[in-house]
Amino acid sequence: MQDDKAAIPTVEATPQAVKLIAKIREKYGPDLIFHQSGGCCDGSAPMCFEKSDFILGDNDLLLGDLDGVPFYINQDQGERWGQSHLIIDAIDGNGGMFSLDNGTGQRFLTRSEICALPQE
């Protein structure tokens, strides 16, 4: 049976990303949120914010969490990524201008794998 709803990605964090999340938590506290950028200011970087600094829209979808931090993506962006499995990593470099990883010497990076949905 086909589902008319468009497929959206799944998400997970690498051990390096979990370490960077812990570093950010130490500085900013536990109330964090991720949003997968649509490419406006910081390319397609996953952005980390304090929950109070980011307003979710009606079209933002919760994909999962990264070490307890909710991870959202805009529905249109999620549908474009389709059946991808997003892997959030942390690498050396400068974080996004507004993201809490900025200034840490590392930045979050989205990698993707195409995952197949089970056939019904």
HELIX and SHEET records of a PDB file:
HELIX    1   1 PRO A   15  TYR A   28  1                                  14    
HELIX    2   2 LYS A   51  ASP A   53  5                                   3    
HELIX    3   3 GLN A   75  TRP A   81  1                                   7    
SHEET    1   A 3 THR A  10  ALA A  13  0                                        
SHEET    2   A 3 SER A  84  ASP A  92  1                                        
SHEET    3   A 3 GLN A 106  ILE A 114 -1                                        
SHEET    1   B 4 PRO A  46  GLU A  50  0                                        
SHEET    2   B 4 LEU A  32  GLN A  36 -1                                        
SHEET    3   B 4 VAL A  69  ASN A  74  1                                        
SHEET    4   B 4 ASP A  60  LEU A  66 -1                                        
END                                                                             
